[in-house]
Amino acid sequence: MNSTIQTLLAHRSIRKFTTQPISKNQLDQIIKAGIAASSSSMLQAVSVIRITDITIRQQLAQLAGDQSYVATAAEFLVFCIDYQRHNEINPQVQTDFTELTIIGAIDAGIMAQNCLIAAESMGLGGVYIGGLRNNPQQIDQLLGLPQHCAILFGMCLGHPDQTPEVKPRLPVQAILHENRYHSLDPANIEQYDQTMLQYYAQRSSNQKQSAWSTETTDKLAGESRPYILPYLNSKALAKR
């Protein structure tokens, strides 16, 4: 197993950081690694906003659901779908197709993961902040986003001040299909539920008793941020 795979398999979300800053050289490498990521048709429909203003950080932490580490991490990056530059190059471009919104979201996810892997390879840690979508309009205004640019998620980065256990994932058999989609084997889910119950009971913090299948289906039982589509539409995205 090479060092890249070891870094990938050792991934853990870090939510507690030391006060040590990330060096300029480290941040430059992290951003360059992100920009080097794959991009559909080379549209490169992503912008990253580095938040260095502590007042803005504190506001974002509150708007993201009172996640304090947004304010305290060494670095906080905001990833956005961005077709504004394309519109400025040629105002006749049509960027409101849902396919283009999907492309922008995928490109942003790939870029962000490159950034996180690069950071983890340096001994740093981080966590994604989807909570920015709790209040997208307010955050959009706070960051001064133009018409064709929309909030997706944030990312905290810093020197870890905790060593959480690696959270178990679904077994390969439940995710990998061959040639065509295969039916779910309930035994795989039952086994994974037991694995997660054991993990939650034994981990060093936030212990609880909850099965993955129950948690997941409960979360999917109701609406999830129903205001997101109107927000994207207001940014001339996902309209058709």
N, C-alpha and C positions, 0 to 999 in steps of 0.2 A: 504494500500500500504506500503510495507516494504522499508527500506532505500536503499537496492540494486536497486530496481525498480525505486525509486525516483532518484537515481544517473544516471541510464541509460536514463530515460526520460528527464533529465535536461541537457543532453550532448550538448555542444556548442564547436565549434572549436575556440581555443584561439591562437591569433597571436601576442599578445603584452604581455610582461612579465615584472615583477619587477626584480630588480637586486639580490633579495634574492635567495640564493642557495637552492637546494634540499638536505636535509641531507642524509648522508650515509645510515642511517637506513631506511629512506623512499625509497631511490633508491634500496636498497637490497630487500625490500618487493615488490616493483614494478617488479623487475626482477624475483624474485621467483614466483610471481603470473603469470607472463608470461610463465615461464618454466612449471608451473603446468597445462597449457592448454592442451586440447585434441590434440592427434597426431595420424594420420592415421597409423595403424599397428605399432605404437610406433617407426616409423622411425626417428622422431625428426630431420627432415631435414631442420633445421633453425639455423642460427647463427645471433647474434646481436653484432654490433660494437658500442661501446660507444666512441663518438668523444669528446675528452677533449682538443686537440691541437687547439688553436684559429686560427692559420694559415690555418689548414685544414678546420675548420668550415667556415671561410670566403670564401675559395675556393668552398666548397660545396654550400654555399648560392648563389654564383654567378652561378655555374653550374646548380643549381636547378631552375634558372629563376630569379635571383636577389631577392630572398626571404630573406630579412634581418634578420628575426626572427630565421632562421637557425643558424645564428652566435651569436645571443643575448640570446636565451633561456638558462635556467639554465642547461638543459641537451639536447643532441641530440643523438638519437639512429638510427642506420641503420640496417634494417632487410634484410636478404639475404636468398635465397634458398641455402642450403649447403649439398652437397653429398660428399664433400672432405673427411670428416672423415670416411665415409663408404668406399670410395676408398682406403684410407690408411689402414683400417682394412683388406680389401681384394681387391686388384687391379682388380680382375676378375668380380666385380659387374658391372652390366649394368644399368647405371643411365640416359641414353639418351632417354628413352621413354617419350612421352608427358604426359602420365598418372602420372609419377613420378614428372614431372615439376609442374603439377597441384597440386599434393599432397603437394609439398614443398611450393607453393604459398598459398594454403589453410592453412596449418599449421602456416605459418608466419602471415597470417591475424588474425587467432584465437589467437596466442600468443600476437601479438601487441594489439589487442583489450582487452585482459586480462590486459596488462600493463596499457593501458589508463584508463580502468575502475578503476583499483587499484589506479592510480594517482588521478583520479577525486574523489574517495571516501575519499581522504586525503585533499580535498580542492584545489588540484593542477589542472592545465589545460594543454591542449596540442592540437596538430594538426598534421595530417598526411602530409607527403611531398612526393607526387608521382612525383614531379618535378625532383627527382633524376634520373628518367628514361629519362630525356631530353638529358643527356649526359652519358649514362651508361658505355661506354668504358673508358672515361676519369676518371670517378669516380672509376671504377673498378681498374684502374691502380693506382690512388691516394691512395686507401685503401689497395693495395697489395693483391687483392683476388686471390686465387689459381684457378686451372682449373675448378673444379666442384662446384664452388661457384659463385652466381650471384646476383647483386643488384636487390632489389624489391622496397623498399620505405624507407623513413625516418620518424622520429617522434620527434617533439619538445615537451619538457615538462618543466614546470616551474610554478611559482606563478603568477596567472592572474593579469594583469594590465588593464583589460577591462571587461565589462559585456555585451557582445553581446546577442541579443535576440535569443531564440531557433528557429531554422529554421524549418518551417513546412515540414512534409514528406507527401508523397502520402497517400491517404486514404487506410485504411485496405482493402476496397472492390476492390481496383485496384491491390492489391498484393496477397491477400490470396485467393487461389482456393480450392475447395472441391471436392475430388475424381478424378476430371479430369480438365484439363485446360478450363477455360471459356473465352468467347470472351470479348474484351475490351468494357466497357461501356463509350462512349464519354462524357456522362454527368459527370462522375467522374473526367475526365481530365479537362473538362471545369471549374468545381467547384474548382479544385486544382489550375488551372491557375489564377483564381480570387483571391484565397487565397495567392498565391505567389506575385501577383501584389500588393496586399495590404501590404504584409510583406515588400517587397522591398521599397515601398513608405513611410512606417512608421518607418523602422528601424533607429537606431541612427547614422549609418555611411554607406557610400557607397550606398546611395539611387539610385535606377534606376527603369526603367519601362520595365519589360521584363517578358514574360510568360514562365513558365517552359517547356511547350511542344515545343515552338519555340527555346529556348536555347538548349534544348536537341537534337532536330532533326538537328539543325544547326551544332552542335558538331559532330554528327554522319554522316554528309554529305560528309566528306572527310577522307583521310587516317589519322590514329593516330599513331604516332611513328612507321613508317614502318620498322625502323632499329632494333626493339626489337627482332624479330625472328632471324635475323642473329647474334645478340649479344648472345642470349641464345644458339644458335647452336655452337657458338665459345667457349662456356663454357661446351660443351658436354651435353646440355639440349634440350629437345623438338625436337630431330632429327628424330624421327620415332614414 
